[in-house]
């Protein structure tokens, strides 16, 4: 986009900005619930369906495939029809499908339900992040993205609490049926929102100048910098998506099998990890506002790799929990920084598409992560611990992107 229009900070009332952020945070909270109940219910589902660990890993990969498809589709729809409307469709889709998945009678039916849950859920991230980023001024966007990802961490805690209250008494299906309630509530909240101010201004500008709305593919063809930015954004999401699924799909089962925790205790511990992730998603976003996206991203990636290596190398339960909290803090901070950084790599006109395709391309290798972790666990001497420990090598992708990509925080860009 050679004649890219300069972007000003949004002209938006703090109350409207906060409402957008709250709505995106609540939506991401529910998205986390829909994603993470799979890991919490995996053992019971496998037992009922007489499914192997490898089969459950494949189902996890099928979900990620759906999420990848939803990421690029909803991102482009967000550029075409607006952030508010598209996000509402996403919320309704993954909420209703998650509830319907509770009726699955075979592993194949369950896999289909998880695929379409992923398709709908893909829109929460790829429309929600541009929505929040466009509502905050450039020097505080890290905080906005951190608050949104904090909702994800709270969603895992919420899922853990629901699991503790419901799972043993009512079974795994109840966890999926209950997804319908928050979906309806959050959909209602989304209907009260304003459209993104940056998106509204962009549409008005195009109408005033009688310009056609740019296609993402046309923009990529005409801009080498956008093509490079798509590479950097995709590399970051290779790391973020792969490391998240590598460490979360089987972590409850690992705590039960390796560290001899009860299933309930393991879920409570996962909740503790996510409290840590909640706190540092906000702090990590704020750090990127203070020192820049690139240095903050590099610091968190290195800290995360070290914490994961120690976490899955120790046989001590207290040490495992301590470094688990540090590792999940690193995941939260890395996601918050990655969210705002990748969104800032693209202009408003194609932000949803650019962000969506970065997420989708980054998730492509993550489709195979659950199945790959299950396979490595079957052949490595240390089993699942080794499989999850070795997965930290994927963080090299984000390290390279932050090292060679552009700084996007205005006050930290080089001038002259």
Buried (B, 14 or more C-beta within 10 A) or exposed (E): BEEBBEBEBBEBEEEBBBBBBBBBBBBBBBBBBBBBBBBBBBBBBBEBBEBEBBBBBBBBBBBBBBBBBBBBBBBBBBBEEBBBBBBBBBBBBBBBBBBBBBEBEEBEBBBBBBBBBBBBBBBBBBBBBBBBBBBBEBBBBBBBBBBBBBBBBBBBBBBBEBBBEBBEEEBBBBBBBBBBEBBEBBBEBBEEBBBBBBBBBBBEEBEEEEEEEBBBEEBBEEBEEBEBBBBBBBBBBBBBBBBBBBBBBBBBBBBBBBBEBEBBBBBBBBBBBBBBBBBBBBBBBBBBBEBBBBBBBBBBBEBBBBBBBBBBBBEEBEEBBBBBBBBBBBBBBBBBBBBBBBBBBBBBBBBBBBBBBBBBBBBBBBBBBBBBBBBBBEEBEBBBBBBBBBBBEBBBBBBBBBEEBBBBBEEBEEEE
